[in-house]
Amino acid sequence: MQSFNIQDCILYEDKDILVCHKPAGVAVQSARFGMADMESSLKNHLALKTPGKMPCLGIIHRLDQPVEGVLVFAKTPKAAAELNRQITSKTVTKEYLAVTAQLPEEKQGHLEDYLKKDNRTNSSSVVTPKTPGAKKASLDYSIQEEIKDERTATGKRILVKIILDTGRHHQIRVQMAHKGMPLLGDRKYNAADKSGLPLGLCSCHLAFRHPANGKKMEFKVTPKGETFKGFLTL
Protein backbone atom coordinates (compact mmCIF):
# COMPACT_ATOMS: atom_id res chain seq x y z
CA MET A 1 0.00 0.00 0.00
CA GLN A 2 1.27 3.47 -0.83
CA SER A 3 2.03 5.96 1.94
CA PHE A 4 -0.19 9.02 2.08
CA ASN A 5 -0.63 12.26 3.98
CA ILE A 6 -4.22 12.66 5.19
CA GLN A 7 -3.87 16.46 5.05
CA ASP A 8 -3.35 16.21 1.30
CA CYS A 9 -6.58 14.19 0.97
CA ILE A 10 -8.95 16.63 2.69
CA LEU A 11 -10.97 18.71 0.22
CA TYR A 12 -13.34 20.35 2.72
CA GLU A 13 -13.97 20.33 6.46
CA ASP A 14 -16.35 22.06 8.86
CA LYS A 15 -17.88 21.13 12.21
CA ASP A 16 -20.29 18.63 10.61
CA ILE A 17 -18.52 16.92 7.69
CA LEU A 18 -15.20 15.97 6.13
CA VAL A 19 -14.82 15.50 2.36
CA CYS A 20 -11.74 13.70 1.06
CA HIS A 21 -10.09 12.50 -2.13
CA LYS A 22 -9.18 8.93 -1.19
CA PRO A 23 -6.02 7.70 -2.91
CA ALA A 24 -6.06 4.44 -4.83
CA GLY A 25 -4.67 1.58 -2.74
CA VAL A 26 -5.87 2.99 0.60
CA ALA A 27 -8.73 1.23 2.39
CA VAL A 28 -11.64 3.23 3.80
CA GLN A 29 -11.63 0.98 6.85
CA SER A 30 -9.14 -1.79 7.53
CA ALA A 31 -9.50 -4.91 9.68
CA ARG A 32 -5.71 -5.38 9.69
CA PHE A 33 -3.90 -4.04 12.74
CA GLY A 34 -1.29 -1.41 11.97
CA MET A 35 -2.50 -0.79 8.42
CA ALA A 36 -3.22 2.88 7.69
CA ASP A 37 -6.67 3.61 6.29
CA MET A 38 -8.95 6.61 5.82
CA GLU A 39 -10.93 6.06 9.02
CA SER A 40 -7.94 5.76 11.38
CA SER A 41 -6.03 8.57 9.66
CA LEU A 42 -8.98 10.95 9.86
CA LYS A 43 -9.61 10.05 13.52
CA ASN A 44 -5.97 10.86 14.27
CA HIS A 45 -6.39 14.15 12.40
CA LEU A 46 -9.45 15.04 14.48
CA ALA A 47 -7.85 13.92 17.76
CA LEU A 48 -4.93 16.29 17.21
CA LYS A 49 -7.38 19.19 16.84
CA THR A 50 -9.27 18.37 20.06
CA PRO A 51 -6.82 16.74 22.53
CA GLY A 52 -8.45 14.60 25.20
CA LYS A 53 -11.72 14.29 23.30
CA MET A 54 -12.74 11.09 21.52
CA PRO A 55 -13.39 12.07 17.86
CA CYS A 56 -16.62 11.08 16.15
CA LEU A 57 -16.35 9.94 12.54
CA GLY A 58 -19.22 8.37 10.60
CA ILE A 59 -18.51 6.35 7.45
CA ILE A 60 -21.32 7.24 5.04
CA HIS A 61 -20.27 5.31 1.93
CA ARG A 62 -17.21 3.40 0.77
CA LEU A 63 -14.89 2.91 -2.17
CA ASP A 64 -13.04 -0.34 -2.88
CA GLN A 65 -9.40 -0.19 -1.82
CA PRO A 66 -7.98 0.08 -5.39
CA VAL A 67 -10.48 2.83 -6.29
CA GLU A 68 -9.69 6.52 -5.83
CA GLY A 69 -12.11 9.39 -5.46
CA VAL A 70 -14.43 11.56 -3.39
CA LEU A 71 -15.85 10.44 -0.05
CA VAL A 72 -17.84 12.31 2.59
CA PHE A 73 -17.58 11.52 6.31
CA ALA A 74 -19.78 12.77 9.14
CA LYS A 75 -18.32 14.37 12.27
CA THR A 76 -21.52 14.14 14.35
CA PRO A 77 -24.22 11.46 14.77
CA LYS A 78 -26.83 13.96 13.54
CA ALA A 79 -24.87 14.66 10.36
CA ALA A 80 -24.37 10.94 9.80
CA ALA A 81 -28.11 10.27 10.12
CA GLU A 82 -28.98 12.99 7.60
CA LEU A 83 -26.35 11.94 5.07
CA ASN A 84 -27.44 8.31 5.37
CA ARG A 85 -31.03 9.45 4.76
CA GLN A 86 -29.92 11.15 1.54
CA ILE A 87 -28.05 8.03 0.42
CA THR A 88 -31.10 5.85 1.11
CA SER A 89 -33.47 8.25 -0.68
CA LYS A 90 -31.10 8.40 -3.69
CA THR A 91 -30.72 12.17 -3.62
CA VAL A 92 -26.93 11.96 -3.59
CA THR A 93 -25.22 12.29 -6.99
CA LYS A 94 -22.39 9.81 -7.58
CA GLU A 95 -20.47 9.96 -10.85
CA TYR A 96 -17.47 7.85 -11.76
CA LEU A 97 -14.87 7.73 -14.50
CA ALA A 98 -13.80 4.27 -15.67
CA VAL A 99 -11.34 2.99 -18.25
CA THR A 100 -11.85 -0.07 -20.43
CA ALA A 101 -10.22 -1.44 -23.58
CA GLN A 102 -13.48 -2.69 -25.09
CA LEU A 103 -15.74 -0.35 -27.07
CA PRO A 104 -19.42 -1.36 -26.73
CA GLU A 105 -21.90 -1.32 -29.61
CA GLU A 106 -23.90 1.41 -27.86
CA LYS A 107 -21.98 4.56 -26.97
CA GLN A 108 -24.30 5.13 -24.04
CA GLY A 109 -26.80 3.02 -22.19
CA HIS A 110 -28.47 1.86 -19.00
CA LEU A 111 -27.36 -1.32 -17.24
CA GLU A 112 -29.72 -3.14 -14.91
CA ASP A 113 -28.74 -6.45 -13.34
CA TYR A 114 -29.19 -8.47 -10.19
CA LEU A 115 -26.04 -9.07 -8.17
CA LYS A 116 -25.20 -11.50 -5.40
CA LYS A 117 -22.20 -11.16 -3.10
CA ASP A 118 -20.05 -14.14 -2.15
CA ASN A 119 -18.52 -13.30 1.23
CA ARG A 120 -16.12 -16.23 1.01
CA THR A 121 -14.37 -14.83 -2.07
CA ASN A 122 -15.29 -11.16 -1.50
CA SER A 123 -16.73 -10.99 -5.00
CA SER A 124 -20.10 -10.40 -6.63
CA SER A 125 -21.68 -11.86 -9.75
CA VAL A 126 -24.69 -11.28 -11.99
CA VAL A 127 -27.50 -13.71 -11.16
CA THR A 128 -31.19 -14.15 -11.98
CA PRO A 129 -33.70 -11.93 -10.18
CA LYS A 130 -35.13 -14.91 -8.27
CA THR A 131 -31.75 -15.99 -6.87
CA PRO A 132 -31.84 -15.89 -3.05
CA GLY A 133 -29.89 -12.86 -1.85
CA ALA A 134 -29.93 -11.14 -5.25
CA LYS A 135 -30.05 -7.33 -5.19
CA LYS A 136 -30.99 -5.03 -8.06
CA ALA A 137 -28.15 -2.90 -9.46
CA SER A 138 -28.45 -0.13 -12.03
CA LEU A 139 -26.22 2.51 -13.61
CA ASP A 140 -25.95 4.68 -16.72
CA TYR A 141 -22.80 4.90 -18.83
CA SER A 142 -21.57 7.05 -21.71
CA ILE A 143 -18.36 6.83 -23.75
CA GLN A 144 -16.28 10.02 -23.39
CA GLU A 145 -13.02 9.49 -25.28
CA GLU A 146 -10.85 6.86 -26.96
CA ILE A 147 -7.04 6.95 -27.19
CA LYS A 148 -4.36 4.58 -28.49
CA ASP A 149 -2.35 2.43 -26.09
CA GLU A 150 -0.20 -0.50 -27.17
CA ARG A 151 -0.24 -1.96 -23.66
CA THR A 152 -3.85 -3.15 -24.02
CA ALA A 153 -5.15 -6.13 -25.98
CA THR A 154 -7.19 -3.89 -28.30
CA GLY A 155 -4.50 -1.20 -28.63
CA LYS A 156 -6.68 1.46 -27.05
CA ARG A 157 -8.02 2.85 -23.81
CA ILE A 158 -11.60 4.11 -23.57
CA LEU A 159 -12.84 6.62 -20.98
CA VAL A 160 -16.38 6.03 -19.71
CA LYS A 161 -18.53 8.22 -17.47
CA ILE A 162 -20.81 6.31 -15.12
CA ILE A 163 -23.73 7.63 -13.07
CA LEU A 164 -24.47 5.24 -10.25
CA ASP A 165 -28.09 4.67 -9.24
CA THR A 166 -27.50 1.95 -6.63
CA GLY A 167 -24.48 1.15 -4.50
CA ARG A 168 -23.91 -2.60 -4.56
CA HIS A 169 -20.71 -4.46 -3.73
CA HIS A 170 -18.21 -4.08 -6.63
CA GLN A 171 -21.20 -2.97 -8.74
CA ILE A 172 -19.46 -0.98 -11.47
CA ARG A 173 -16.70 -3.55 -11.90
CA VAL A 174 -19.17 -6.45 -12.12
CA GLN A 175 -21.74 -4.80 -14.39
CA MET A 176 -19.15 -3.41 -16.79
CA ALA A 177 -17.47 -6.82 -17.08
CA HIS A 178 -20.84 -8.49 -17.66
CA LYS A 179 -21.59 -5.98 -20.43
CA GLY A 180 -18.30 -6.87 -22.14
CA MET A 181 -16.47 -3.74 -20.96
CA PRO A 182 -14.25 -5.03 -18.12
CA LEU A 183 -12.20 -2.32 -16.47
CA LEU A 184 -8.49 -2.12 -17.15
CA GLY A 185 -6.37 -3.19 -14.20
CA ASP A 186 -9.20 -5.13 -12.56
CA ARG A 187 -7.45 -8.23 -11.19
CA LYS A 188 -10.69 -9.73 -9.90
CA TYR A 189 -13.13 -9.30 -12.80
CA ASN A 190 -10.77 -8.91 -15.76
CA ALA A 191 -8.24 -11.72 -15.38
CA ALA A 192 -7.37 -11.58 -19.10
CA ASP A 193 -5.98 -8.04 -18.76
CA LYS A 194 -2.19 -8.08 -19.24
CA SER A 195 -1.71 -4.30 -19.46
CA GLY A 196 -0.09 -4.02 -16.04
CA LEU A 197 -2.11 -0.85 -15.37
CA PRO A 198 -3.76 -0.10 -12.02
CA LEU A 199 -7.55 -0.28 -11.73
CA GLY A 200 -9.18 2.34 -13.94
CA LEU A 201 -11.97 3.57 -11.68
CA CYS A 202 -12.43 6.90 -9.91
CA SER A 203 -15.31 8.47 -8.00
CA CYS A 204 -14.95 11.84 -9.70
CA HIS A 205 -18.10 13.76 -8.69
CA LEU A 206 -20.12 13.75 -5.47
CA ALA A 207 -23.05 16.07 -4.73
CA PHE A 208 -25.30 16.18 -1.68
CA ARG A 209 -27.07 18.60 0.68
CA HIS A 210 -25.16 19.81 3.71
CA PRO A 211 -26.63 17.87 6.66
CA ALA A 212 -26.91 20.98 8.85
CA ASN A 213 -27.95 23.84 6.59
CA GLY A 214 -29.25 22.11 3.46
CA LYS A 215 -26.82 23.92 1.14
CA LYS A 216 -25.88 22.00 -2.00
CA MET A 217 -22.34 20.68 -1.73
CA GLU A 218 -20.55 19.58 -4.89
CA PHE A 219 -17.06 18.14 -5.26
CA LYS A 220 -15.21 17.08 -8.40
CA VAL A 221 -11.74 15.56 -8.69
CA THR A 222 -9.45 14.60 -11.55
CA PRO A 223 -8.12 11.02 -11.42
CA LYS A 224 -4.43 10.77 -10.61
CA GLY A 225 -3.87 7.13 -11.61
CA GLU A 226 -1.68 6.01 -14.52
CA THR A 227 -4.65 4.37 -16.27
CA PHE A 228 -6.29 7.78 -16.78
CA LYS A 229 -3.28 9.59 -18.22
CA GLY A 230 -3.56 10.94 -21.75
CA PHE A 231 -7.29 11.65 -21.89
CA LEU A 232 -8.00 15.22 -22.97
CA THR A 233 -11.49 15.36 -21.46
CA LEU A 234 -10.27 14.99 -17.88
Helices and strands as residue ranges (DSSP letters): H 6-9, E 10-13, E 17-22, H 38-49, E 58-59, E 68-74, H 77-88, E 93-100, E 108-118, E 123-127, E 135-148, E 156-164, H 171-178, E 201-209, E 216-220, G 226-228
